Amino acid sequence: MNELEKDLMIFEFDEGVESFQEIEFADKEIRELLNSNLIYIIVNRYNKEIWIWHGSNTNIRMKFIATQEAPKIRDQYGSDFKILAIDEDDESSKFKDIIGIISKAE
């Protein structure tokens, strides 16, 4: 786990209840958890950002639910947190650095 990951919390979409459940990742890096079939909400407490990470195999219904649930999660941490959507394989450099994704071009 890198230093910046200590300020992160991650929630995984649970299709059974159509909601997000917090998951622990103390012994892993976030990049190891990301699954192309799921959507994750990642709370970055340090930068006051909430990322909705869409796996490449997710559907519109899952994305809609994520957009509805992200503000509820944000409100638990502070209404001044910014919500950003990120698609798999289109992550910003900042996001990649924070969660430890290594670019395919590298």
N, C-alpha and C positions, 0 to 999 in steps of 0.2 A: 504494500500500500504506500503510495507516495504521500508526501506531506500535505498536499492540497486535498487529497481524498478524505482526510480526517474531518474536513468541514462539510462533507457530503452525506446526504441520506438518499437512499434509493427505494423506490416503490415500484413493484411489478404488477402488471395487469393480470387479474384473475378473471378469466372468462366465465367461470362458474357463478360468480356473484356480481360480475360486471362492475368491478371496483378495483382499487389498487391496494395492495398490502405491502407494508414495509418489509424489506428483506435485509438481513445482516450480511455484511461482506468483510468482516474484520480480517479474515485470513486470505482474502482474495482481492485482486484488483477489479474495479468495475468492468473493465473491458472483457474480463473473463466471464462475467455474468450475462452480458448482453446477448440476446437470442433474436435472430431475424424474424421469428414468428410472434414476437411480443412487443409491447410498448412499455416503456419505463418512464417514470417521472423521477428526475434527479434534482434534489434540492441542494443548491450551493449556498450555504449560509455565509461564507466569506464574501462572495460577490453579490449576494442578495438576488440570485437568479434561480429560476426553476425551468429546467429543460424537459420538454416532452420529446423523448427519443422514440421515433417510429422505426421499428424493424422493417426491412424491405418486404417481408411477406405478410404484413398486417393489412387489415381491410378498413373500409370507410367507417363501419360501425364502431370498431375499436378506437379509431382516431376521434370520432365524435364523442365517445364516452370519456376519453382522455382529456379532451378540451373542456368537458363539463366538470371533471374531477380535479383538474389542476388548480383552479381557484380555491377550492375547498382545502386542498393541501397547503397552498400558499397562505391562506388565512390562519393556519396554525403557527406560522413562523413570522408573518408580518405582511401587512397589506402593501408595503413598498417593494416587495420582491417582484422582479420582472419575469414574465413567462415567455419562453421562447420555444418554438418547435424546431426539431432537428430530425432530418431523415437520414437513415443509415446510408453510408457511403457519400454523404454530403455534409459531414460535420466540419465545423470551423476549426482552425488551427488551435484556438484557445481551448475549445472543448476537448480536442484530441490530447492536448498537453495535460489537461487536468485529469482525464480518466485513463490516460496511458495508451491510447490507440496509436499504433504505428501505421503511417500511411503506406499503402500498397506500392507507391512510387519510390519509397525510401528503401 
